[in-house]
Amino acid sequence: MKKFFIFFVIVLSVPTYAINPPAEKAQGIFLAFGVGPRMPVGNLSNSTDLGYGFNIEVSYTDNGVLPFFVFAKVGFEQYPGSQSFYQETQYSNLSTNAFPLQLGVRYYFSPLLEQVVLFIPIVELSASFTYFDKLHEFKAGSGISNFTEETAKFGATAGVGLSMFLMEIIASYNYLESNQFISVDLKVRIPLFINY
């Protein structure tokens, strides 16, 4: 009797999903970890070399309400001073640490490829608030005292990338006054909650 009941439930549920596939409406919360290089451009490139950064992100979607993902991201970035900057100035060390907080939206387009691996183009836009901690150290005999500079700036970020759902690569242009850079992140995305 028990086996017959299970069989009966399965048979009745198949037509229900055939009429209304569960993928039509999806809701989920995802956790992502990203790491990659930071390439300074503009004024930032005059004094710093290639840096690195990593971040942690939480994103949410409910395609019954929103056609995109909403995300919050916090990270750490580090930029060393460039050798040419040291040679041309009285600096012996210039180290910049940045702690960005971003809030934004991400849109996933239709897949480019679905046969072997799923490739989905993505775009994202976000607003950012970044706290900077910059260490200024000068050469002995320069007569200039070392100091630490702390500033905070608002900015914006625009990115494009490719997703394989659980793994993504995304390149972004990050605009902050006097601190523009291009970031490339390799991300691993973990679903925390999914509801179809």
Backbone hydrogen bonds, N-H to C=O, Kabsch-Sander energy under -0.5 kcal/mol:
donor,donor_aa,acceptor,acceptor_aa,energy
5,F,1,M,-2.1
6,I,2,K,-2.1
7,F,3,K,-2.3
8,F,4,F,-2.4
9,V,5,F,-2.3
10,I,6,I,-2.2
11,V,7,F,-2.5
12,L,8,F,-2.1
13,S,9,V,-1.9
14,V,10,I,-1.6
16,T,12,L,-0.9
17,Y,13,S,-2.0
18,A,14,V,-1.8
19,I,15,P,-2.1
20,N,16,T,-2.3
24,E,21,P,-1.6
25,K,22,P,-0.9
27,Q,195,N,-2.0
28,G,61,T,-2.4
29,I,193,F,-2.4
30,F,59,S,-2.6
31,L,190,I,-3.0
32,A,57,E,-2.7
33,F,188,V,-2.1
34,G,55,N,-2.4
35,V,186,L,-1.5
36,G,53,G,-2.1
38,R,51,G,-2.1
39,M,182,I,-3.2
41,V,180,Q,-2.4
44,L,41,V,-1.0
45,S,42,G,-0.8
46,N,43,N,-1.1
47,S,44,L,-1.0
48,T,44,L,-1.6
49,D,80,P,-2.7
51,G,38,R,-3.0
52,Y,78,Q,-1.7
53,G,36,G,-2.0
54,F,76,F,-2.2
55,N,34,G,-2.3
56,I,74,V,-2.7
57,E,32,A,-2.7
58,V,72,A,-2.5
59,S,30,F,-2.5
60,Y,70,V,-2.6
61,T,28,G,-2.2
63,N,26,A,-2.0
65,V,62,D,-2.4
66,L,62,D,-3.1
69,F,106,R,-3.1
70,V,60,Y,-2.6
71,F,104,G,-2.6
72,A,58,V,-2.4
73,K,102,Q,-2.6
74,V,56,I,-2.3
75,G,100,P,-2.0
76,F,54,F,-2.5
77,E,98,A,-2.6
78,Q,52,Y,-2.5
79,Y,96,T,-2.8
81,G,94,L,-0.9
82,S,47,S,-2.0
86,Y,82,S,-1.7
87,Q,83,Q,-2.1
88,E,84,S,-1.6
89,T,85,F,-1.0
92,S,137,E,-2.6
93,N,137,E,-1.9
95,S,135,L,-1.8
96,T,79,Y,-2.6
97,N,95,S,-0.5
97,N,133,D,-2.6
98,A,77,E,-2.8
99,F,131,Y,-2.4
101,L,129,F,-2.3
102,Q,73,K,-3.0
103,L,127,A,-2.3
104,G,71,F,-2.3
105,V,125,L,-2.6
106,R,69,F,-2.4
107,Y,123,V,-2.9
109,F,107,Y,-0.5
109,F,121,P,-2.7
112,L,119,F,-3.1
113,L,119,F,-1.0
119,F,113,L,-2.0
119,F,117,V,-0.7
120,I,118,L,-0.5
120,I,163,S,-2.8
122,I,161,G,-2.1
123,V,107,Y,-1.8
124,E,159,G,-2.2
125,L,105,V,-2.2
126,S,157,T,-2.2
127,A,103,L,-2.7
128,S,155,G,-2.4
129,F,101,L,-2.6
130,T,153,K,-3.0
131,Y,99,F,-1.5
132,F,151,T,-3.5
133,D,97,N,-2.9
134,K,149,E,-3.1
135,L,95,S,-2.9
135,L,133,D,-0.5
136,H,134,K,-0.5
136,H,147,F,-2.8
137,E,93,N,-2.7
137,E,135,L,-0.6
139,K,90,Q,-3.1
142,S,139,K,-1.9
147,F,136,H,-1.9
149,E,134,K,-3.2
151,T,132,F,-1.8
153,K,130,T,-2.6
155,G,128,S,-2.4
156,A,175,Y,-1.9
157,T,126,S,-2.4
158,A,173,Y,-1.9
159,G,124,E,-2.5
160,V,171,A,-2.3
161,G,122,I,-2.2
162,L,169,I,-2.4
163,S,120,I,-3.0
164,M,167,M,-3.4
166,L,164,M,-2.1
168,E,187,K,-2.2
169,I,162,L,-2.2
170,I,185,D,-2.2
171,A,160,V,-2.8
172,S,183,S,-2.8
173,Y,158,A,-2.9
174,N,172,S,-0.6
174,N,181,F,-2.9
175,Y,156,A,-3.1
175,Y,173,Y,-0.6
176,L,174,N,-0.6
177,E,154,F,-0.6
179,N,176,L,-2.6
181,F,174,N,-1.8
182,I,39,M,-2.5
183,S,172,S,-2.4
184,V,37,P,-1.8
185,D,170,I,-2.7
186,L,35,V,-2.5
187,K,168,E,-3.2
187,K,185,D,-0.6
188,V,33,F,-2.3
189,R,166,L,-2.8
190,I,31,L,-3.8
192,L,29,I,-2.8
193,F,29,I,-1.9
195,N,27,Q,-3.3
